[in-house]
Amino acid sequence: MPEEKMHFKDYRSGMLTNGIERAAHRALLYSTGLDREDLGKPMIAVVNSFTEMVPGHFHLRELADFVKQGIIEAGGIPREFSTIAICDGICQGHKGMSYPLPSRELIADSAEYMIEAHQFDGMVMLPGCDKIVPGMLMAAMRLNIPAIVIPGGPMLPGKYKDMEAITLTDMRELIGRTQTGRLTEDELMKIEEAALPGVGTCAMLGTANTMSCLAEALGMSLPGCGLAHAVSAKKRRIAKQSGRRIVAMVKEDLTPRKIMTREALRNAIRVSMAMGASTNSTLHLPAIAHEAGIHITLDDFDELSREIPYLCNIKPSGQYPLSVLEEQGGVPAVMKALERKLDLEQMTVSGKTVGENLAGVELVENDVIFSLDHPKKPEGGLAILHGNLAPKGAVVKQAGVKPSMHYFEGQARVFTSMEEASWAVSNDKIQKGDVLVIRYEGPKGGPGMREMHMTCSLIVGRGMDEDCALVTDGRFSGSTRGPCIGHVSPEAAAGGPIAAVEEGDRIIIDIPNRTLTLCVPEEEIQRRLERVRHIHKPATPALERYAALVTSADQGAVLQLPRER
């Protein structure tokens, strides 16, 4: 029968190849170099975020070649396409920082467009930096076809004279040292050239490496992938192994929603707390969960922060660069240290459970990975604060706050942009006892929820991190440290109490008791909110659309149509 001759496969991509009515489709596929035998094989997308602009993605074209080699060896057909990648580091301190968080949604959408339009059977995703990893994980959860994530891997740390293990965090803080005369401009320029010695994501536990590690903790990367360095042969071997494995996953119908369950997401939060990971994980894990209708909130982070201690002595909150953690066993070693706290029955892309993956991992206990019984700090790296200034929550990386600042009371210095606040710090306008309040920088008000990392780095670099604090409805780089409270929800643009703060108001930050308090009577706060005139910042059409649809930071800053709110 002609129809039987034209039935090539029972995979999803058979939509493109099977039946007489697909003759034109087959002709198009033949024109790309496929032959008739290929039409029966699973079609695997290689979703690449290669760009020559971003060091964390500069090498991904080569990595994709290893993935495709593995796919071909396993009997699949690889087809590569690209999505965008924005470098938060290059965006720091200017209007470009409005775009990274919105790009997360665009990345997820672009993957959906290509995968659904061409009916791929599975996909291998190659992200690197901050929003690209969660954007691709969101797409995987949304599309729910077999998927493996291979983050590009961290770069090696830099070295200059007696400065060991330089990371991007150090570079930003050196600006403050130069401004105060403790470092010359010529010396700073020499350090710039040595600080970041090659490709990869920044060599500390910023958002990029946080989310790369959490992709592995979620079960979406093969064991050891998260911290395998960008320049390592190990990363290339894992890329090829992932190419082979995705073909098997298609045959097994092992899909992301069978892996990224609610308990797997909570496992990832546990790993985040133990590592002292980025505050941005409180945006990205709920957003990934949202794609499958799973409810992950700040309450989950708060609960697990109290349960899981801080174990990893890694920059920016600790002493060592990520290369040292990789030498000690990487993410599997961290998870082994947490083993009795994890749900070990969760499935992973390896085809084995978390527990099975950890069975052969050696337990490490030293000053890089502390033990559960003798942790570096008794609580997790992040803390969730509530109070009349943040009724729906705020986030602080408590692992990066000096003990003297776990409780702080000061007077408000109010700013409506990061640039204003940074100018005030650089020009000696901030005094001991001040609390910088930066508002209208949230998802809607920014728009785009810019990072206030430049201001934080100036505070730390100038040695002011035990004299003043920062509170904002914006967010921070994963490499931030110091007394910096972000993600204040509701944000000012949504009518949150942060819009009512006035110059000189008293603010109390109490991390041990998880509170953030504006010392103003509730009746006065309400009177102020009734008469406040909200700021509407100029925005491009793309950012205006984002502001119209984005939800609050406490909901992961996901996009929802008005009828869904």
HUVEN-V565946 format. One record per residue. RES is the residue in one letter. PSI is psi in degrees with one decimal (NA if undefined). OMEGA is omega in radians with two decimals (none if undefined). D_CENTER is the distance of its C-alpha to the mean C-alpha in Angstrom with 2 decimals. Layout:
# HUVEN-V565946
res=(RES,RES)
psi=(PSI,PSI)
omega=(OMEGA,OMEGA)
d_center=(D_CENTER,D_CENTER)
This chain:
# HUVEN-V565946
res=(M,P,E,E,K,M,H,F,K,D,Y,R,S,G,M,L,T,N,G,I,E,R,A,A,H,R,A,L,L,Y,S,T,G,L,D,R,E,D,L,G,K,P,M,I,A,V,V,N,S,F,T,E,M,V,P,G,H,F,H,L,R,E,L,A,D,F,V,K,Q,G,I,I,E,A,G,G,I,P,R,E,F,S,T,I,A,I,C,D,G,I,C,Q,G,H,K,G,M,S,Y,P,L,P,S,R,E,L,I,A,D,S,A,E,Y,M,I,E,A,H,Q,F,D,G,M,V,M,L,P,G,C,D,K,I,V,P,G,M,L,M,A,A,M,R,L,N,I,P,A,I,V,I,P,G,G,P,M,L,P,G,K,Y,K,D,M,E,A,I,T,L,T,D,M,R,E,L,I,G,R,T,Q,T,G,R,L,T,E,D,E,L,M,K,I,E,E,A,A,L,P,G,V,G,T,C,A,M,L,G,T,A,N,T,M,S,C,L,A,E,A,L,G,M,S,L,P,G,C,G,L,A,H,A,V,S,A,K,K,R,R,I,A,K,Q,S,G,R,R,I,V,A,M,V,K,E,D,L,T,P,R,K,I,M,T,R,E,A,L,R,N,A,I,R,V,S,M,A,M,G,A,S,T,N,S,T,L,H,L,P,A,I,A,H,E,A,G,I,H,I,T,L,D,D,F,D,E,L,S,R,E,I,P,Y,L,C,N,I,K,P,S,G,Q,Y,P,L,S,V,L,E,E,Q,G,G,V,P,A,V,M,K,A,L,E,R,K,L,D,L,E,Q,M,T,V,S,G,K,T,V,G,E,N,L,A,G,V,E,L,V,E,N,D,V,I,F,S,L,D,H,P,K,K,P,E,G,G,L,A,I,L,H,G,N,L,A,P,K,G,A,V,V,K,Q,A,G,V,K,P,S,M,H,Y,F,E,G,Q,A,R,V,F,T,S,M,E,E,A,S,W,A,V,S,N,D,K,I,Q,K,G,D,V,L,V,I,R,Y,E,G,P,K,G,G,P,G,M,R,E,M,H,M,T,C,S,L,I,V,G,R,G,M,D,E,D,C,A,L,V,T,D,G,R,F,S,G,S,T,R,G,P,C,I,G,H,V,S,P,E,A,A,A,G,G,P,I,A,A,V,E,E,G,D,R,I,I,I,D,I,P,N,R,T,L,T,L,C,V,P,E,E,E,I,Q,R,R,L,E,R,V,R,H,I,H,K,P,A,T,P,A,L,E,R,Y,A,A,L,V,T,S,A,D,Q,G,A,V,L,Q,L,P,R,E,R)
psi=(137.1,-38.1,-38.1,-38.7,-29.0,9.0,107.4,-30.6,162.4,6.7,167.7,-40.7,-4.2,-20.2,-26.8,-19.1,-22.4,134.6,156.3,-30.5,-6.4,19.3,-42.3,-36.8,-44.8,-38.0,-40.7,-40.6,-40.6,-35.2,-16.6,3.3,-3.0,152.8,-179.2,-37.0,-35.7,-26.3,-18.2,-2.2,154.7,140.0,118.6,124.9,136.0,102.6,104.3,137.1,31.7,136.8,148.1,-3.7,-25.4,123.2,-30.0,-9.3,-4.6,-28.7,5.0,-20.4,-43.6,-42.5,-37.2,-33.1,-37.5,-38.4,-47.8,-35.8,-44.7,-40.2,-44.8,-42.9,-33.6,0.4,20.7,171.5,110.4,139.5,117.1,139.4,169.1,156.0,179.1,162.8,123.2,137.5,111.2,-36.3,-42.3,-25.3,-11.7,136.9,9.7,-176.2,-17.5,-21.9,-7.8,-15.1,-26.9,-48.6,-45.6,-27.8,-25.1,-44.4,-37.3,-38.4,-47.2,-43.1,-41.7,-37.9,-43.8,-45.4,-48.2,-43.0,-45.7,-38.1,-32.7,4.4,48.9,155.2,-29.7,173.4,144.5,126.6,130.2,86.5,-179.2,-67.5,-170.0,-58.7,-11.1,-39.5,-54.0,-33.5,-42.2,-36.7,-36.4,-42.8,-41.5,-45.3,-40.4,-47.3,-33.7,43.5,157.1,133.3,143.9,140.2,131.6,88.6,147.9,-23.9,152.7,154.5,166.3,151.9,159.4,172.1,136.3,116.3,-119.2,6.4,113.5,148.1,55.2,136.1,175.8,-32.4,-44.9,-41.1,-42.8,-36.9,-24.5,-22.4,-47.0,-38.3,-37.3,-41.3,-30.6,8.6,7.1,-5.7,138.8,157.9,-37.7,-41.1,-40.5,-42.5,-32.9,-39.2,-37.7,-40.5,-20.3,-12.7,-40.3,94.1,-2.7,-169.9,163.0,171.4,154.7,142.8,17.1,179.4,65.9,-166.3,-38.6,-52.9,-28.7,-51.5,-28.7,-42.8,-40.3,-26.8,-40.2,-42.6,-32.7,-17.7,9.8,-3.7,153.3,149.9,134.5,-4.9,-39.2,-41.5,7.5,124.8,151.4,-34.5,3.2,149.8,-29.9,-43.0,-39.4,-37.5,-42.7,-36.4,-44.8,-42.5,-37.9,-37.6,-42.1,-43.7,-34.7,-32.9,-41.4,-38.7,-36.3,-43.9,-31.4,-10.4,44.1,102.7,161.9,-35.1,-14.7,-14.6,-52.7,64.4,174.7,-41.3,-32.7,-39.1,-37.8,-33.5,-43.7,-37.9,-40.3,-44.5,-40.8,-44.7,-41.1,-31.5,-14.8,44.9,-178.5,142.9,-23.5,-15.3,-25.1,-15.0,-42.5,-41.1,-43.0,-34.4,-40.1,-45.6,-40.8,-33.6,-23.0,12.1,21.2,136.3,101.3,125.2,177.7,-24.0,-35.8,-42.4,-42.0,-45.7,-48.3,-23.7,-35.3,-23.7,-36.5,121.4,165.6,120.9,-25.0,124.5,65.4,140.2,144.9,-15.3,-22.4,-153.2,-35.0,152.8,170.7,-24.5,-33.5,-39.9,-38.5,-40.3,-28.3,-0.1,-3.6,-152.0,-40.8,-36.7,-37.6,-44.3,-33.3,-40.4,-29.4,3.8,-45.7,-7.8,-9.5,155.6,105.1,-5.5,-2.3,136.5,153.5,169.0,-17.7,-14.1,0.9,160.8,168.7,-45.9,-41.5,-39.3,-33.9,-9.5,-37.3,9.3,134.4,137.5,126.4,131.0,108.8,-159.2,8.5,-49.6,108.1,166.6,161.4,-35.6,-22.7,69.0,166.0,-41.8,149.9,-18.1,166.7,167.9,-26.4,153.2,144.3,122.4,146.0,165.1,-176.0,-13.2,-20.2,71.2,-31.4,8.0,157.0,162.2,138.5,141.4,88.1,-24.2,-23.3,9.3,129.7,144.0,-33.5,-17.3,8.7,-23.3,128.1,134.3,128.6,-179.8,141.2,135.5,113.1,132.1,151.7,10.5,157.4,-37.8,-41.7,-43.5,-42.6,-39.3,-42.7,-40.0,-47.0,-26.0,24.2,35.4,-5.3,131.5,165.7,133.6,1.0,146.0,107.8,126.0,110.9,114.2,174.2,35.7,14.3,-174.3,-44.4,-40.5,-26.8,-52.1,159.0,-3.9,67.2,157.8,137.4,25.0,-33.2,-43.8,-43.6,-44.3,-35.6,-41.4,-47.7,-44.1,-27.8,3.2,27.7,9.2,3.8,9.4,-24.9,167.6,171.7,135.1,131.6,155.2,1.2,-166.0,-174.3,158.4,151.3,-17.3,5.7,143.1,165.8,175.5,71.5,117.1,120.6,-177.1,25.4,123.1,138.7,152.8,167.7,-43.1,-18.9,13.4,18.1,158.7,-21.5,-23.5,-17.9,-5.1,135.6,155.7,128.6,-9.9,147.9,135.6,135.3,124.5,119.8,89.6,-44.7,-36.5,4.8,42.5,150.7,110.1,130.0,117.6,63.9,136.3,146.1,-37.4,-37.8,-38.5,-44.7,-38.8,-42.2,-42.6,-32.2,-29.2,-0.2,142.5,107.2,145.0,133.7,107.8,143.4,141.5,153.2,165.7,-39.0,-44.1,-31.2,-42.0,-41.8,-47.8,-33.2,-25.1,-17.3,144.4,-178.8,160.6,-32.6,-13.3,9.3,6.7,41.5,164.3,135.0,141.2,152.2,-35.8,-15.3,-11.2,NA)
omega=(3.11,-3.11,3.12,3.09,-3.05,3.04,-3.00,-3.07,3.11,3.07,3.11,-3.10,2.98,3.05,-3.11,-2.93,-2.95,2.99,-3.10,-3.11,3.12,-3.14,-3.14,3.10,-3.13,3.12,3.11,3.12,3.09,-3.09,3.10,3.10,3.09,3.02,-3.01,3.12,-3.12,-3.06,3.13,-3.05,3.07,-3.13,-3.05,3.06,2.96,-3.01,-2.97,3.07,3.09,2.96,3.10,-3.07,-2.91,-3.09,3.12,-3.07,-3.02,-3.04,-2.98,3.06,3.10,-3.13,3.12,3.12,3.10,3.08,-3.10,3.06,3.12,3.13,-3.13,3.13,-3.10,3.07,3.09,3.07,3.12,3.03,-3.01,2.93,-2.99,2.94,-3.01,3.08,3.12,3.12,3.10,-3.12,3.13,3.13,-3.00,2.92,3.10,-3.00,3.11,-3.13,3.06,-2.96,-3.06,-3.10,3.05,-3.13,3.10,-3.13,3.14,3.10,3.12,3.14,-3.09,3.07,3.11,-3.10,-3.08,-3.08,-3.11,-3.12,-3.05,2.97,3.08,3.13,-3.14,-3.14,2.96,-2.99,-3.07,3.05,3.05,-2.94,-2.76,-3.02,-3.07,3.11,3.12,3.10,3.13,3.07,3.06,3.11,3.13,-3.14,-3.10,-3.04,3.05,2.89,-3.10,-3.04,3.00,3.11,3.07,3.06,-3.03,3.08,-3.11,2.99,3.05,3.13,3.12,3.14,3.08,-3.11,-3.12,3.10,3.13,3.00,3.09,3.04,-3.11,3.07,3.13,-3.11,-3.11,-3.14,3.08,3.07,3.12,3.11,3.12,3.12,-3.12,3.01,-3.14,3.11,-3.13,3.12,3.12,3.13,3.10,-3.11,3.08,3.12,3.13,-3.05,-3.10,-2.93,-3.04,-2.90,-3.13,-3.04,3.13,3.06,-2.99,-2.84,3.06,-3.09,2.99,-3.10,-3.11,-3.11,3.00,-3.07,3.04,3.09,-3.11,3.02,3.09,3.12,3.09,-3.08,-3.06,3.04,3.06,-3.11,3.13,-3.06,-2.93,-3.08,3.00,-2.96,-3.10,-3.06,-2.99,2.99,3.11,3.14,-3.12,3.08,3.12,3.11,3.13,3.11,3.12,3.07,3.08,-3.02,-3.08,3.10,3.09,3.14,3.09,-3.14,3.13,-3.03,3.09,-2.99,-3.06,-3.11,2.99,-3.10,-3.07,3.08,3.08,-3.14,3.05,3.08,3.08,2.98,-3.14,3.08,3.12,3.12,3.09,-3.13,-3.12,-3.07,-3.03,-2.95,-3.02,3.01,-3.13,3.05,3.10,3.00,-2.91,-3.14,3.04,3.13,3.07,3.13,-3.10,-3.10,3.13,-3.14,3.10,-3.05,3.01,-3.06,3.06,3.09,3.08,3.12,-3.13,3.13,-3.05,3.04,3.14,-3.07,-3.01,3.13,3.11,-2.99,-2.91,-3.08,-2.97,3.06,0.21,-3.10,-3.09,-2.93,-2.90,2.99,-3.09,3.13,3.13,3.09,3.09,3.11,-3.12,3.08,3.04,-3.09,3.10,3.12,3.08,-3.14,3.08,3.10,-3.12,-2.88,-3.07,3.10,-3.06,2.95,-2.98,-3.09,-3.09,-3.12,3.10,-3.13,3.11,-3.02,3.10,3.08,3.06,-3.13,3.12,3.11,-3.08,-3.02,-3.10,-3.10,-3.13,3.10,-3.14,3.07,3.13,-3.11,3.00,3.06,3.13,-3.13,3.07,-3.10,3.12,-3.03,3.05,3.04,-2.99,-3.14,-3.10,-3.04,-3.13,3.01,3.11,-3.13,3.03,3.11,-3.07,3.05,3.14,-3.08,3.14,3.01,3.01,-3.00,3.05,3.02,-3.04,3.10,-3.12,-3.14,3.12,-3.08,-3.12,-3.08,3.10,2.95,-3.12,3.07,-3.12,-3.11,-3.06,2.92,-2.88,3.12,-3.14,3.04,3.07,-3.11,3.12,-3.11,3.14,3.10,-3.12,3.11,-3.09,-3.08,3.00,3.12,-3.12,-3.05,3.07,-3.13,3.13,2.95,3.10,3.09,3.13,-3.07,-3.01,3.03,3.14,-3.12,-3.12,-3.02,-3.08,-0.33,3.09,3.07,-3.14,3.03,3.09,-3.00,-3.14,3.12,3.12,-3.10,3.08,3.13,-3.11,-3.12,3.12,3.12,-3.09,-3.00,2.96,-3.10,-3.10,-3.09,-3.13,3.09,-3.07,2.97,2.96,-3.12,-3.10,2.96,3.04,-3.13,3.14,2.91,-3.10,-3.05,-3.01,-3.11,-3.11,3.07,-3.13,-3.06,-0.06,3.12,-3.11,-3.09,3.09,3.10,3.14,-3.11,3.11,3.08,-3.08,-3.10,3.10,3.14,3.09,3.06,3.08,3.11,3.12,3.03,-3.10,-3.06,3.14,3.13,3.03,-3.12,3.05,-2.91,2.94,-3.03,3.12,3.14,-3.08,3.14,3.13,3.09,-3.13,3.10,3.13,-3.11,3.14,-3.10,-3.11,3.06,-3.05,3.12,3.03,-3.07,3.10,-3.11,3.07,3.09,-3.13,-3.13,3.06,3.10,3.12,-3.11,-3.12,-3.02,-2.97,3.08,-3.09,3.12,-3.12,3.06,3.14,-3.11,3.08,3.11,3.09,3.02,-3.10,-3.11,-3.12,-3.00,none)
d_center=(53.00,51.08,48.20,47.90,47.83,44.96,42.83,40.47,37.80,36.52,32.83,30.92,31.55,35.23,34.86,35.14,37.91,40.22,43.47,45.93,44.07,41.20,43.51,41.93,38.41,39.69,41.34,38.10,36.43,39.48,39.17,35.86,37.71,37.41,40.64,42.05,40.93,37.28,37.51,37.59,34.37,30.87,28.91,25.39,22.86,20.92,18.02,17.36,15.21,17.63,18.51,20.77,19.05,15.81,16.32,13.28,14.99,18.58,19.59,18.27,21.70,23.33,20.87,21.60,25.27,24.89,23.16,26.04,28.57,27.42,27.58,31.06,32.24,31.36,33.24,30.61,30.41,27.20,26.51,23.75,22.24,19.59,16.91,15.51,12.95,12.48,12.02,10.73,13.14,16.02,15.38,15.63,18.73,20.09,20.07,17.74,14.78,15.75,14.43,10.74,9.68,12.87,12.26,9.75,13.00,15.13,13.44,13.90,17.37,18.40,17.80,19.79,22.51,23.09,22.91,25.13,27.46,28.22,28.03,26.24,26.67,23.37,20.45,18.61,15.28,14.41,11.00,9.86,7.72,4.68,5.65,7.94,6.62,6.03,9.06,11.00,10.49,11.70,14.51,15.42,15.80,17.71,19.98,20.56,22.21,21.80,18.57,17.06,13.78,14.35,11.51,13.56,13.44,13.62,16.58,19.41,19.97,22.69,26.10,28.70,32.02,31.47,27.74,25.95,22.33,21.27,17.60,16.21,16.15,19.87,20.57,19.53,21.52,24.41,24.87,25.99,28.25,29.80,30.44,32.28,34.36,33.09,32.04,33.85,32.42,33.86,32.16,28.76,29.28,30.18,27.11,24.92,26.42,25.86,22.44,20.28,22.66,21.15,18.51,15.09,11.76,12.64,14.51,12.98,10.22,7.91,4.17,5.34,7.50,5.94,4.37,7.72,9.58,8.66,9.75,12.86,13.24,13.23,15.96,14.63,15.15,18.45,18.93,18.21,15.98,12.65,14.30,17.21,17.53,17.48,21.22,22.27,24.67,22.79,19.86,22.56,24.33,21.33,20.88,24.55,24.46,21.65,23.93,26.74,24.92,23.71,27.40,28.30,25.60,27.15,30.50,29.25,27.45,24.42,21.88,18.29,19.69,21.86,18.92,16.09,18.54,18.17,19.08,16.61,13.80,15.59,15.81,12.04,12.22,15.13,13.51,10.75,13.84,15.85,13.61,13.05,9.27,7.11,8.47,5.52,5.47,8.78,7.95,6.06,8.46,11.37,10.80,10.91,13.86,15.47,16.11,18.50,19.91,18.50,18.40,15.58,15.94,15.62,18.81,17.20,14.96,18.15,20.33,18.36,17.80,21.59,22.11,19.82,20.59,18.62,19.65,17.90,19.41,16.65,15.98,15.21,16.54,18.88,21.23,20.10,17.84,15.86,18.96,20.90,18.63,18.90,22.65,22.78,21.43,17.63,15.68,19.04,20.68,18.22,18.68,22.38,22.53,21.10,23.27,25.54,22.78,21.04,22.27,23.68,24.97,21.75,22.07,19.90,20.15,22.62,25.07,25.22,23.99,21.68,24.96,26.61,23.83,24.15,27.94,28.51,25.85,27.48,26.81,25.90,26.81,26.94,25.49,22.22,21.63,23.70,25.26,24.91,28.45,28.02,24.45,23.31,22.90,24.01,21.02,17.28,14.98,14.09,16.88,17.41,20.36,22.82,26.00,27.95,25.54,22.54,24.22,21.11,19.04,17.14,14.55,15.28,14.12,17.64,17.40,17.39,20.27,23.79,26.06,28.40,25.83,24.92,27.66,28.30,30.61,31.01,32.05,29.86,29.55,28.31,26.50,25.30,22.99,21.03,23.78,26.48,24.93,24.25,27.85,29.20,27.61,28.76,32.21,32.85,32.87,30.81,32.90,32.61,31.89,29.93,26.84,25.16,24.21,22.16,22.28,22.06,18.57,16.89,15.65,19.33,20.98,19.01,18.72,15.03,13.84,13.90,12.67,15.74,14.92,18.19,20.25,18.74,19.35,22.85,23.57,22.60,24.22,27.35,27.62,27.35,24.67,27.51,29.36,27.09,23.85,21.52,20.72,18.91,17.76,15.20,11.92,11.13,9.45,7.80,11.21,13.23,16.12,19.23,20.49,17.93,17.53,15.13,14.39,18.19,19.22,21.29,20.61,23.72,23.94,24.12,26.91,25.12,27.19,25.27,27.33,30.45,29.86,32.65,33.33,34.63,33.45,32.76,29.26,28.68,25.42,26.03,23.11,25.38,26.63,23.33,25.01,24.61,28.06,29.75,33.36,34.98,37.02,35.45,38.34,37.71,34.00,35.09,37.81,35.45,33.00,35.99,36.97,33.67,33.30,29.70,28.39,27.44,25.77,26.71,24.28,24.54,25.25,21.74,20.30,23.27,22.55,18.94,20.38,23.03,20.81,17.67,17.72,16.98,13.78,15.19,15.13,11.50,12.89,13.99,17.06,20.38,23.92,26.23,28.17,25.16,24.34)
